[in-house]
Amino acid sequence: MKFTRSAMLVAGALASLSLSAQAETVDRIVVKLKASPMMRSMSADDVSQTLQTAAGNKAKHAFTMGDGQSHVLQLPKGLSASELKAYIAKLQASGQFEAVEADVWMMPMGVTQPTDSLWNSLWGLQAISPNSSYGADFIGAWEYVNGQGVVVGIVDTGAVPHPDLGQLSPLSGNYVSAGYTFISDCYRAGTCDWTTGSRTIQPIASGLDQGDWCTSADVTNGICQQAGSSSFHGSHVAGTIAALGYNGVGVIGGAYNARILPVRALGKGGGSAVDIADAIRWAAGVHPSIPNPNPAKVINMSLGGSSATCPSFYQSAINDATNAGAIVVVAGGNENRDASQATPANCANVITVAATGKAGEKASYSNYGSKITLAAPGGNGSIRITSTVNLSADRVDLSANGAGYKGMNGTSMATPHVSAAVALMLSANPKLKFNDVVSLLKQSATAFPATGGCTTSNCGAGILNAAGAVRLAKQSAGDNTEPVITPAPTTPPVVTPAPSTPPVVTPKPTVPPVVTPAPTPVAGCYSAWAEGKTYTAGDMVTYDGRNYRAISTHVAYKGANWNPKSTGTLWQDIGACTGGSSTPAPTTAPIQTPKPTAAPIISPSPAPTLVPTQVPTTAPNPSCPAWSATTTYTAGKCVSFNGQTYTAKWWTQGEQPGAAQWGPWASQATATRK
């Protein structure tokens, strides 16, 4: 930061002075002589002598400013406010000066303390005070950036309307979208009751957290491990990341000008890794059938389940998000064991976060080990992380009385601190990739205290230092300028809901997963693109006389017409095919719908739960044709099979309805045969 000394020159009347914010006295003034032919002919020494004579009071000419016309006079002693006012008035009355003013002493602006009423309790965001408080120093980072321009996807229990977050309908505050729900069990999602026959549903175009409370009956029925109130866990996470700042209300988010993308994948008793994988892809803007015009650059996953390995379908979704340019940040887990036994903490291409208490100690519950990237404030014991929630014990309360704040502990609370810091880093340097972000977070981390149970062998590189990470991010962009403080807007502009058709985006791969080697070109051309095939990021194909490289792993679903020429989000044009004929017409390979592997049930770190709402009823649809193994079906098409009506979730051929819970078909109602 720069200490700047500046002289303020305003022609005309004397501006009002306030010395209380500067020094007790002023001992220098700045004067400008009225222009005259005689003055223009005077030497510098003559000007100096004239100034000193006119100023009196034994003032000495110190130097002439860069404009060549303004002169600094050093007074023999400091003048009080009243003395200064009288002295300047006397000089102005002489008629010789165009301007007379005090030299104003400047101090570094820094960042003003947030006006948010609960700021003093937000120790996790505050500056580091070794041996007393190990906050992540977001207030230092705010000297440079506040998260503007970065969308953060929160894969969790969903979001709620809140005066410190915004409204989901109509959109306001920091919500960029109303979000989506990817919970394929309608009871866990809160959209049907326990007596519903088939509970499989399709994704819902809303990320509203219905509540995740569990009753004793839910425990008996195997839905929940224990009874409890709704957590509104996703909204707590959202507040730590991007609660509105400097608005005089409640809390402030670490990236208080970032935008929140709510993605609901956890319901009553948690959520399936299969649902979460779909949620990840949608958050990153790479879901095969549901567009997301506001793809996240940071994806927060404050959730976890027990698994010694990261399921391949889970890892594939994370890889797709990473290849699309998203940084995935996950909780290390709350079982006080090695994080290698928890997923997604043990997945690749993620930033895995442990939790520390206010004194920098390892939180008693926090997982640990070589999978941990770094630690962050997560609370410990009675010293918790305060953030935004809904106060209902069960179903979400959408009235004004429903919004409130609550303290929680967990790696779930540590993770959004890191996500907020990553959002600030990307705001400072949007070109950062996954490996860059990890490296800068590690380089800037605050060393663990000598006592407290955390070392670099079990809690990662250190404790999150947001200010240090942002400075390194700016330097990596070649930006070494001093901070410029822009006051935060009290209320962000209202966001118009995004159109259903997403813009064409070409994500740049960052840290790719294991990639199938590209085929060897033959005379400048590659194998012809074909429908029904699975393409891995990096694969080369030829189509319509041009060569293309796959940007992300995907299936070229039959009937979807996802040819390289028309899908810039999946394929990159790398030039003409020079040595062969144009690609023949697409072949029609049958789509392979893989059987799902066993998916672990994932729970948020402080385990959340979810809320039922009203039950949609679906009448039998006699117009649905009988299912045929040889027919291709696209998303939304209905069929009748074995007395049931089914709707296709995505493109499929040959996959029998009802064969698998997580398959391509959703049961709707008993079919009526004609």
C-alpha positions in Angstrom: 0.0 0.0 0.0 1.1 3.5 -0.7 1.2 6.4 1.7 0.3 9.4 -0.5 1.0 13.0 0.3 -1.1 15.3 -1.8 -1.8 19.0 -2.1 -5.4 19.9 -2.9 -5.7 23.0 -5.1 -9.2 24.5 -5.6 -9.5 28.0 -7.1 -11.8 30.4 -5.4 -13.3 30.3 -1.9 -11.7 28.5 0.9 -13.0 24.9 1.3 -14.0 23.8 4.8 -11.3 22.0 6.7 -11.4 19.1 9.1 -8.2 18.4 11.0 -9.6 15.7 13.2 -9.1 13.1 10.5 -5.7 14.4 9.7 -3.1 15.8 12.0 -3.6 18.0 15.0 -1.9 21.0 13.3 -0.9 22.0 9.7 2.6 23.3 9.0 2.5 23.5 5.2 0.3 25.5 2.8 0.0 25.5 -1.0 -0.3 28.9 -2.8 -0.7 30.0 -6.4 0.2 33.6 -7.3 -2.1 35.5 -9.6 -0.8 35.6 -13.1 0.7 39.0 -14.2 3.2 40.1 -16.8 5.6 41.1 -14.1 5.4 37.7 -12.4 6.0 35.9 -15.6 9.3 37.8 -16.0 10.5 37.0 -12.4 13.3 34.5 -11.7 12.7 31.6 -9.3 14.5 33.4 -6.5 12.4 36.5 -7.0 9.2 34.4 -6.9 10.4 32.7 -3.7 11.2 36.1 -2.1 7.8 37.5 -3.2 6.0 34.5 -1.8 7.8 34.7 1.6 7.2 38.4 1.9 3.5 38.1 0.9 3.0 35.2 3.2 4.7 36.7 6.2 4.8 34.8 9.4 8.4 33.7 8.5 7.1 31.2 6.0 9.8 29.7 3.7 9.4 28.6 0.1 10.0 24.8 0.3 9.6 23.9 -3.4 7.5 24.4 -6.6 5.1 21.7 -7.5 5.1 19.8 -10.8 2.6 22.2 -12.5 5.2 25.0 -12.2 2.6 27.4 -10.7 1.8 26.0 -7.3 4.2 26.6 -4.5 4.6 24.9 -1.1 5.4 27.1 1.9 6.8 25.7 5.1 5.4 27.4 8.2 7.7 27.9 11.2 5.2 26.0 13.4 2.1 24.0 13.1 -1.2 26.0 13.1 -4.4 24.8 14.8 -7.6 24.7 12.8 -8.7 28.2 13.9 -5.2 29.7 13.4 -5.0 28.1 9.9 -8.4 29.5 8.9 -7.4 33.0 10.0 -4.0 32.8 8.2 -5.5 31.6 4.9 -8.1 34.3 5.1 -5.4 37.0 5.6 -3.5 35.7 2.5 -6.6 35.6 0.3 -7.5 39.2 1.4 -4.1 40.4 0.1 -5.3 40.0 -3.4 -2.0 38.4 -4.6 -3.1 34.8 -4.6 -5.3 32.8 -6.9 -5.5 30.0 -4.4 -4.4 29.3 -0.8 -4.9 25.9 0.8 -3.5 23.6 3.4 -1.4 20.6 2.4 -3.5 17.6 3.3 -1.9 14.5 4.7 -3.2 11.3 3.2 -3.4 7.8 4.7 -3.9 4.4 3.0 -7.6 3.9 2.6 -7.7 0.1 3.3 -11.1 -1.4 3.6 -13.7 0.1 5.9 -15.0 -2.3 8.5 -18.2 -3.9 7.2 -21.5 -2.4 8.4 -23.1 -5.9 8.6 -24.5 -6.2 12.1 -22.9 -9.6 12.9 -19.4 -8.7 11.5 -17.7 -9.0 14.9 -18.7 -12.6 15.2 -17.3 -13.5 11.7 -13.9 -14.5 13.0 -13.3 -16.8 10.0 -13.3 -13.8 7.6 -11.2 -11.4 9.8 -7.5 -10.7 9.7 -5.0 -13.0 11.2 -3.8 -12.3 14.7 -1.2 -15.0 15.5 -1.6 -16.7 18.9 -5.2 -15.3 19.2 -7.2 -15.6 16.0 -6.5 -17.5 12.8 -9.1 -15.9 10.5 -8.6 -16.2 6.7 -8.1 -12.4 6.2 -10.8 -11.7 3.7 -10.9 -8.1 4.7 -7.4 -7.8 3.3 -8.4 -9.5 0.1 -11.3 -7.0 -0.3 -8.8 -4.2 -0.9 -8.4 -5.7 -4.3 -11.6 -7.6 -5.3 -15.0 -8.7 -4.0 -15.9 -11.6 -6.3 -17.6 -9.6 -9.0 -18.1 -11.6 -12.2 -17.7 -15.0 -10.7 -20.6 -17.6 -10.4 -20.3 -20.1 -7.5 -22.3 -23.3 -7.7 -23.4 -24.7 -4.4 -24.2 -28.4 -4.6 -26.1 -28.9 -1.4 -29.6 -28.9 0.1 -30.7 -26.0 -2.0 -31.2 -22.3 -1.1 -33.9 -20.1 0.5 -35.0 -16.5 0.1 -33.2 -14.4 2.6 -32.6 -10.6 3.0 -28.8 -11.3 3.2 -28.8 -13.5 0.0 -31.7 -12.4 -2.2 -34.9 -13.8 -3.7 -35.2 -16.9 -5.9 -38.4 -15.6 -7.6 -38.2 -13.0 -8.9 -34.5 -13.1 -8.8 -32.7 -10.5 -6.7 -29.7 -10.1 -4.5 -26.8 -12.4 -5.3 -28.8 -15.3 -6.8 -27.9 -15.6 -10.5 -30.5 -18.4 -11.0 -33.3 -20.1 -9.3 -31.3 -23.2 -9.6 -32.2 -26.9 -10.2 -33.0 -29.9 -8.0 -31.3 -33.2 -8.9 -32.9 -35.6 -6.3 -34.4 -38.6 -8.1 -36.4 -39.8 -5.1 -39.6 -37.6 -4.8 -39.9 -38.4 -1.0 -36.3 -37.3 -0.3 -36.9 -34.3 -2.5 -40.1 -33.4 -0.6 -42.5 -33.6 -3.6 -44.5 -36.8 -2.7 -45.5 -38.7 0.5 -44.2 -42.0 1.7 -47.1 -44.0 0.3 -46.3 -43.0 -3.3 -45.7 -46.2 -5.4 -42.8 -45.2 -7.7 -40.8 -42.4 -6.2 -38.4 -41.8 -9.1 -38.7 -38.3 -10.6 -36.9 -36.1 -13.1 -34.9 -33.0 -12.2 -36.9 -30.0 -11.2 -36.2 -26.4 -12.4 -35.9 -24.9 -8.9 -33.2 -25.0 -6.2 -35.5 -24.1 -3.3 -34.6 -25.9 -0.1 -37.9 -27.4 1.0 -36.3 -28.4 4.4 -34.7 -31.7 5.3 -36.2 -32.6 8.7 -36.4 -36.3 9.6 -39.1 -37.9 11.7 -38.9 -41.1 13.7 -40.9 -42.8 10.9 -38.2 -41.7 8.5 -35.6 -43.5 10.7 -37.8 -46.6 10.9 -38.2 -46.6 7.1 -34.5 -46.3 6.5 -34.6 -42.8 5.0 -32.6 -41.1 7.8 -30.1 -42.3 10.4 -31.7 -40.1 13.1 -34.6 -37.8 13.6 -33.9 -34.1 13.6 -34.9 -30.6 12.4 -34.2 -29.1 9.0 -30.7 -27.8 8.7 -31.0 -25.4 5.7 -27.4 -26.3 5.3 -27.0 -25.1 1.7 -28.1 -21.6 2.7 -25.6 -21.5 5.5 -22.9 -22.4 3.0 -24.2 -19.8 0.6 -24.0 -17.0 3.2 -20.3 -17.8 4.0 -19.5 -17.5 0.3 -21.6 -14.6 -0.9 -24.0 -13.0 1.6 -24.6 -9.4 0.6 -22.0 -7.1 2.1 -22.0 -3.6 3.5 -25.8 -3.6 3.7 -26.1 -3.1 7.5 -27.7 -6.6 7.8 -26.5 -9.8 9.4 -23.4 -11.3 7.9 -21.1 -10.7 4.8 -19.8 -13.3 2.4 -16.2 -13.9 1.7 -16.9 -13.1 -2.0 -19.8 -10.7 -1.3 -20.2 -9.6 -4.9 -20.0 -13.1 -6.4 -23.2 -14.8 -7.7 -24.9 -17.8 -6.2 -26.0 -20.8 -8.3 -28.1 -23.1 -6.0 -28.0 -26.8 -7.0 -30.1 -29.1 -4.8 -28.8 -32.6 -4.6 -29.3 -33.4 -0.9 -32.7 -34.1 0.6 -34.1 -36.1 3.5 -31.2 -38.3 4.8 -28.7 -36.9 2.3 -28.3 -37.7 -1.3 -27.1 -40.2 -3.9 -23.7 -39.8 -5.5 -25.5 -40.5 -8.8 -27.7 -37.4 -8.3 -24.8 -35.4 -7.1 -22.8 -36.3 -10.2 -25.6 -35.0 -12.4 -25.8 -31.9 -10.3 -22.0 -31.3 -10.8 -22.4 -31.5 -14.5 -25.3 -29.1 -14.5 -23.5 -26.6 -12.3 -20.6 -26.6 -14.7 -22.8 -26.2 -17.7 -22.0 -29.6 -19.2 -25.2 -31.6 -18.4 -26.1 -33.5 -21.6 -29.8 -32.5 -21.7 -30.5 -29.6 -19.2 -28.9 -26.3 -20.3 -27.4 -24.0 -17.7 -26.7 -20.5 -19.1 -24.9 -19.4 -16.0 -22.1 -22.1 -15.5 -20.2 -21.9 -12.3 -16.5 -21.2 -12.2 -16.3 -22.5 -8.6 -18.3 -25.5 -7.3 -18.7 -25.9 -3.6 -19.5 -29.4 -2.2 -19.8 -29.3 1.5 -20.9 -33.0 1.6 -19.4 -36.4 1.9 -19.9 -40.1 2.3 -17.9 -43.2 3.3 -16.1 -44.8 0.5 -12.5 -46.0 0.2 -12.4 -45.1 -3.4 -14.0 -42.3 -5.5 -16.7 -44.0 -7.7 -15.8 -43.8 -11.4 -19.0 -42.1 -12.4 -18.5 -39.5 -9.7 -14.9 -38.8 -10.8 -16.1 -38.6 -14.4 -18.5 -35.8 -13.4 -15.8 -33.9 -11.5 -13.4 -34.3 -14.5 -16.0 -32.9 -16.8 -16.5 -29.9 -14.6 -12.8 -29.4 -14.3 -12.4 -29.6 -18.1 -15.1 -27.0 -18.4 -13.0 -24.6 -16.3 -14.7 -25.0 -12.9 -12.7 -25.3 -9.7 -14.3 -28.0 -7.4 -13.9 -27.5 -3.7 -15.0 -30.3 -1.3 -15.2 -30.9 2.4 -12.7 -33.2 4.0 -15.3 -34.8 6.3 -16.2 -34.8 9.9 -15.3 -38.3 11.2 -11.9 -37.5 12.6 -10.3 -40.1 10.4 -8.1 -40.2 7.2 -9.9 -38.3 4.4 -8.9 -41.1 2.0 -11.9 -43.0 3.4 -14.3 -40.3 2.5 -15.7 -39.2 -0.9 -15.5 -36.8 -2.7 -12.6 -35.9 -0.5 -10.6 -38.8 -2.0 -11.4 -37.9 -5.6 -8.9 -36.3 -8.0 -9.2 -32.8 -9.4 -10.7 -31.4 -6.2 -9.5 -29.0 -3.4 -10.1 -30.9 -0.2 -10.5 -28.8 2.9 -9.9 -29.6 6.6 -11.3 -27.5 9.5 -9.6 -25.4 12.1 -10.8 -23.6 15.2 -10.3 -19.9 16.0 -6.9 -20.5 17.6 -5.7 -22.4 14.5 -6.1 -25.8 16.1 -7.3 -28.8 14.2 -11.1 -29.1 14.8 -11.8 -32.1 16.9 -14.1 -33.6 14.2 -12.0 -32.8 11.1 -10.7 -35.5 8.8 -7.0 -35.4 8.0 -4.3 -36.9 5.9 -2.5 -36.6 2.6 -5.8 -36.0 0.7 -6.2 -32.6 2.5 -5.1 -29.6 0.3 -5.4 -27.0 3.1 -7.4 -26.0 6.2 -9.8 -23.2 6.8 -12.0 -21.8 9.6 -14.7 -24.4 10.3 -15.4 -23.8 14.0 -14.6 -26.0 17.0 -16.6 -26.5 20.1 -18.6 -23.5 21.2 -16.9 -21.1 18.7 -18.8 -21.6 15.5 -19.3 -20.2 12.0 -22.4 -17.9 11.8 -24.3 -17.7 8.6 -27.7 -17.5 6.9 -30.5 -20.1 7.4 -34.2 -20.5 7.5 -35.5 -20.8 11.1 -38.2 -23.4 10.5 -37.7 -26.7 12.2 -39.3 -28.6 9.3 -40.9 -27.2 6.1 -39.3 -24.0 4.8 -40.9 -20.9 6.2 -41.2 -18.4 3.3 -42.6 -15.6 5.4 -40.4 -12.7 6.6 -40.1 -14.4 9.9 -38.4 -17.4 8.4 -35.0 -15.8 7.7 -32.4 -15.8 10.3 -28.8 -16.8 11.3 -27.3 -19.8 13.0 -23.8 -21.0 14.1 -22.6 -24.3 12.8 -19.3 -26.3 12.9 -17.9 -28.6 10.3 -15.7 -29.0 7.3 -18.9 -28.0 5.6 -18.3 -24.5 7.0 -14.5 -24.5 6.2 -15.1 -25.4 2.6 -17.1 -22.3 1.6 -14.3 -20.1 3.0 -12.0 -21.7 0.5 -14.6 -21.4 -2.3 -15.1 -17.7 -1.6 -11.3 -17.2 -1.7 -11.1 -19.1 -5.0 -13.9 -16.8 -6.4 -11.9 -13.8 -5.3 -8.8 -15.2 -7.0 -10.7 -15.8 -10.3 -12.1 -12.3 -10.0 -8.5 -11.0 -9.8 -7.2 -13.4 -12.6 -9.9 -15.2 -14.6 -7.3 -17.2 -16.5 -6.3 -19.3 -13.5 -6.7 -23.0 -14.0 -7.1 -25.8 -11.4 -3.4 -26.4 -10.8 -2.7 -22.6 -10.6 -5.3 -22.1 -7.9 -4.1 -25.1 -5.9 -0.5 -23.8 -6.1 -1.4 -20.2 -5.1 -3.6 -21.4 -2.2 -0.7 -23.5 -0.9 1.9 -20.8 -1.3 -0.1 -18.2 0.5 -1.4 -20.3 3.3 -0.7 -19.2 6.9 1.5 -21.6 8.9 -0.1 -23.7 11.5 0.6 -22.7 15.2 3.2 -24.9 16.9 0.5 -26.5 19.0 -3.0 -27.4 18.1 -2.6 -30.7 16.3 -2.2 -29.5 12.7 0.9 -29.9 10.6 1.6 -30.0 6.9 1.5 -33.7 7.0 -2.1 -34.0 8.2 -4.0 -30.7 7.6 -2.6 -29.6 4.2 -0.3 -26.7 3.4 -1.6 -24.4 6.1 -4.6 -22.2 7.0 -6.4 -20.3 4.2 -5.1 -16.8 3.7 -7.5 -15.1 1.3 -5.5 -11.8 1.1 -2.3 -13.6 0.3 -4.0 -15.8 -2.3 -5.5 -12.8 -4.1 -2.2 -10.9 -4.1 -0.5 -13.9 -5.8 -3.4 -14.3 -8.2 -3.0 -10.6 -9.2 0.7 -11.0 -9.6 0.2 -14.1 -11.8 -1.8 -11.9 -14.1 1.0 -9.4 -14.3 -1.0 -6.9 -12.2 1.1 -5.3 -9.5 -1.1 -2.2 -8.9 -2.0 -1.0 -5.5 -5.6 -1.8 -4.3 -8.4 0.4 -5.5 -11.4 0.4 -3.2 -14.8 0.4 -4.8 -17.7 0.8 -2.4 -19.9 -2.3 -2.4 -23.4 -1.8 -3.7 -26.0 -2.2 -1.1 -28.3 -4.1 -3.4 -27.1 -5.8 -6.6 -29.2 -5.2 -9.7 -32.2 -7.4 -10.3 -31.2 -10.3 -12.6 -33.4 -11.2 -15.5 -33.9 -15.0 -15.5 -31.6 -16.6 -18.0 -33.0 -17.8 -21.3 -33.6 -21.5 -21.9 -31.1 -21.5 -24.7 -27.5 -21.3 -23.4 -24.8 -19.3 -25.2 -22.2 -21.2 -27.0 -19.2 -21.5 -24.6 -15.9 -23.2 -25.4 -14.5 -24.2 -22.0 -10.8 -24.6 -21.9 -9.5 -27.8 -20.2 -7.5 -27.3 -17.1 -6.4 -30.4 -15.3 -7.7 -33.2 -17.5 -8.5 -36.7 -16.2 -6.9 -39.7 -17.8 -7.4 -39.2 -21.5 -7.7 -41.8 -24.2 -4.9 -41.1 -26.7 -6.1 -39.4 -29.8 -6.1 -41.6 -32.9 -3.2 -41.2 -35.3 -4.1 -39.0 -38.2 -4.2 -40.6 -41.6 -3.3 -38.2 -44.4 -4.3 -35.3 -42.3 -7.7 -36.8 -41.3 -9.1 -38.8 -38.4 -11.8 -41.4 -37.8 -15.3 -40.2 -38.8 -17.5 -38.9 -36.0 -20.4 -41.2 -35.3 -23.6 -41.1 -33.2 -23.8 -43.4 -30.3 -20.1 -43.4 -29.4 -18.6 -42.1 -26.2 -15.9 -39.5 -26.8 -13.2 -38.7 -24.2 -11.7 -35.2 -23.8 -8.9 -34.9 -26.3 -10.3 -37.4 -28.9 -9.9 -36.3 -32.5 -12.5 -36.9 -35.2 -13.3 -35.7 -38.8 -16.7 -34.4 -39.7 -17.8 -32.6 -42.9 -14.3 -32.1 -44.1 -12.9 -30.6 -40.9 -11.0 -32.0 -37.9 -12.3 -31.5 -34.3 -11.0 -32.2 -30.8 -13.4 -33.2 -28.0 -13.4 -30.6 -25.2 -15.0 -32.8 -22.6 -16.0 -36.5 -22.2 -19.6 -37.1 -23.5 -21.8 -39.5 -25.3 -23.0 -38.5 -28.8 -26.5 -39.6 -28.1 -28.4 -41.0 -31.1 -31.0 -38.5 -32.4 -29.5 -35.6 -30.5 -27.5 -34.4 -33.5 -24.6 -33.4 -31.4 -22.2 -33.3 -34.4 -19.0 -31.4 -34.0 -20.0 -28.7 -36.4 -23.1 -27.7 -34.3 -21.8 -28.2 -30.8 -19.1 -25.7 -29.9 -19.4 -26.6 -26.2 -18.3 -30.2 -26.9 -15.9 -29.9 -29.9 -13.1 -27.6 -30.9 -12.5 -27.0 -34.6 -8.8 -27.6 -35.3 -8.7 -27.1 -39.0 -9.5 -28.7 -42.4 -9.0 -32.4 -43.1 -6.3 -32.2 -45.8 -5.8 -35.5 -47.5 -9.0 -37.3 -47.5 -12.6 -37.0 -48.4 -15.3 -35.4 -46.3 -16.6 -37.4 -43.4 -19.3 -39.8 -44.5 -22.8 -39.4 -43.1 -23.1 -40.3 -39.4 -23.5 -43.9 -38.6 -26.2 -45.0 -36.2 -24.5 -47.0 -33.5 -26.9 -48.0 -30.7 -26.5 -46.1 -27.5 -25.1 -48.0 -24.6 -26.8 -47.0 -21.3 -24.4 -48.3 -18.6 -25.8 -50.0 -15.6 -25.1 -47.7 -12.6 -22.6 -48.8 -10.0 -23.6 -48.8 -6.4 -23.7 -45.2 -5.3 -22.8 -44.2 -1.8 -25.3 -42.1 0.1 -23.8 -38.6 0.6 -24.6 -36.4 3.5 -23.5 -32.8 4.1 -20.8 -32.6 6.7 -23.1 -31.5 9.5 -25.6 -33.9 8.1 -28.6 -32.1 6.5 -32.1 -33.5 5.8 -34.9 -32.3 3.6 -38.6 -31.4 3.3 -41.7 -32.8 1.5 -44.0 -30.3 -0.3 -47.3 -30.8 -2.1 -47.6 -34.0 -4.2 -48.0 -33.7 -7.9 -50.4 -36.2 -9.3 -49.9 -37.7 -12.7 -52.9 -39.0 -14.6 -52.5 -42.2 -16.8 -51.6 -41.2 -20.3 -53.4 -43.5 -22.8 -51.6 -41.8 -25.8 -48.2 -43.2 -25.0 -47.2 -45.9 -27.4 -45.9 -49.3 -26.4 -42.1 -49.4 -25.7 -40.0 -50.9 -28.5 -36.4 -52.1 -28.1 -35.6 -50.8 -31.6 -37.0 -47.3 -31.3 -34.9 -44.3 -30.3 -36.4 -42.2 -27.6 -35.4 -38.6 -26.6 -35.9 -36.8 -23.3 -39.6 -36.3 -22.6 -40.9 -39.1 -24.8 -43.4 -41.4 -23.1 -44.1 -45.1 -23.5 -46.3 -47.8 -22.0 -44.7 -50.9 -20.7 -46.1 -53.7 -18.4 -49.1 -51.6 -17.4 -47.0 -48.5 -16.5 -46.4 -45.2 -18.2 -42.7 -44.1 -18.4 -41.0 -40.9 -19.6 -37.5 -40.8 -21.0 -35.0 -38.8 -19.0 -32.5 -38.6 -21.8 -31.7 -40.2 -25.2 -32.1 -44.0 -25.0 -32.5 -47.1 -27.2 -32.9 -50.7 -26.1 -33.0 -49.9 -22.3 -36.1 -51.6 -20.9 -38.3 -49.3 -18.7 -38.3 -50.1 -15.0 -35.1 -52.2 -15.4 -33.0 -50.0 -13.1 -33.9 -47.3 -10.6 -31.3 -44.9 -12.0 -31.9 -45.8 -15.6 -33.1 -43.6 -18.4 -36.8 -44.1 -17.6 -39.0 -42.4 -15.0 -42.3 -44.1 -14.0 -45.3 -41.8 -14.2 -48.6 -43.6 -13.7 -50.5 -46.8 -14.5 -51.0 -47.1 -18.2 -54.3 -47.6 -19.8 -54.3 -49.9 -22.8 -56.8 -49.4 -25.6 
